[in-house]
Amino acid sequence: MSRLVRVVFIGQSKEDFEALNKIVGEQSAQGKTNSEEMQLLKSIKNKIELLKLNPDYGDNIPKRLIPEEYVQKYNVSNLYRMEIAHFWRMLYTIRGDQIEIVCFVLDILDHNKYNKKFGYRG
């Protein structure tokens, strides 16, 4: 028996995902069919489906590199990164028990914000 896998957006990622959905909805109403925001949203939704099939899909970030902000705010002990459209990144953590696995999406970041969060030089 396989465990149920859920993907849940929390914190800033939830706000960003909802805002992106709203923007894409407005663009669709205006007749647009292929904007950068639409591509980004489609990419996120595709990655969510991949996570449901394989929660370990993303790149595991070593514990020593996990930003303290995530440890303090969300009690994160594991962190994964997925590349999405236009060099954006989606960061998530995995929690689970015998019944289900939950992937909590913590952040959806463009490349510059990702570099800044991890202390990489641009």
C-alpha positions in Angstrom: 0.0 0.0 0.0 1.5 3.3 -1.0 1.0 6.4 1.1 -1.0 9.4 0.0 1.1 12.4 -1.1 -0.2 15.9 -0.7 1.4 19.2 -1.7 0.6 22.2 0.4 1.6 25.8 -0.1 2.3 27.7 3.1 3.5 31.2 4.1 4.9 33.3 1.3 4.6 30.6 -1.3 0.8 30.4 -0.7 0.5 34.2 -1.2 2.7 34.1 -4.3 0.9 31.1 -5.8 -2.6 32.7 -5.3 -1.3 36.0 -6.8 0.1 34.2 -9.8 -3.2 32.4 -10.3 -5.0 35.7 -10.2 -2.7 37.3 -12.7 -3.0 34.3 -15.1 -6.8 34.4 -14.7 -6.9 38.1 -15.6 -4.6 37.5 -18.6 -6.8 34.7 -19.8 -9.8 36.9 -19.6 -8.0 39.4 -21.8 -7.4 36.7 -24.4 -3.7 36.1 -23.7 -2.6 32.6 -24.2 1.1 32.4 -23.5 2.6 34.9 -21.1 5.6 34.4 -18.8 3.2 34.1 -15.8 1.2 31.4 -17.6 4.3 29.5 -18.3 5.5 29.8 -14.7 2.1 28.6 -13.4 2.0 25.7 -15.8 5.5 24.7 -14.7 4.5 24.9 -11.0 1.5 22.7 -11.6 3.5 20.2 -13.5 6.0 20.0 -10.7 3.2 19.5 -8.2 2.1 16.5 -10.1 5.6 15.1 -10.2 5.9 15.6 -6.4 2.7 13.6 -5.9 4.3 10.7 -7.8 7.8 11.1 -6.2 8.2 13.5 -3.2 12.0 13.2 -3.5 11.9 14.5 -7.0 13.8 17.8 -6.2 17.4 18.3 -5.4 18.1 17.7 -1.7 19.8 20.7 -0.1 22.5 19.8 2.5 21.4 20.5 6.0 24.3 22.9 6.6 23.0 25.1 3.7 19.3 25.3 4.9 18.6 28.9 5.6 18.1 29.6 9.3 14.9 31.4 8.4 13.3 28.1 7.4 14.6 26.3 10.5 13.2 29.0 12.8 9.9 29.7 11.1 8.9 26.2 9.9 11.2 23.8 12.0 12.6 22.5 8.7 15.0 19.5 8.9 15.1 18.7 5.2 14.8 21.0 2.2 14.5 20.3 -1.5 14.8 22.6 -4.5 13.1 22.2 -7.9 13.8 24.3 -11.0 10.7 25.7 -12.7 10.3 27.9 -15.8 12.3 31.0 -16.4 15.1 30.0 -13.9 12.7 30.2 -10.9 13.0 27.8 -8.0 10.5 26.1 -5.8 11.7 25.2 -2.3 9.9 22.5 -0.2 10.2 20.3 2.8 8.8 16.8 3.3 7.0 15.5 6.4 5.1 12.3 6.8 3.9 9.4 8.8 2.6 5.9 8.1 -0.5 7.2 6.3 0.6 10.2 4.2 3.4 12.3 3.0 3.0 16.1 2.9 5.3 18.3 0.8 5.1 21.8 2.2 6.1 24.4 -0.5 7.9 27.2 1.4 9.0 29.5 -1.3 8.7 30.2 -5.0 11.7 32.4 -6.0 13.2 34.0 -9.0 16.9 33.3 -9.6 18.1 36.5 -8.0 16.1 36.0 -4.8 17.2 32.4 -4.6 20.9 33.4 -4.9 20.4 36.0 -2.2 18.6 33.6 0.2 21.5 31.1 -0.1 24.3 33.7 -0.1 25.4 33.1 -3.7 27.0 35.9 -5.6 25.2 37.1 -8.7 
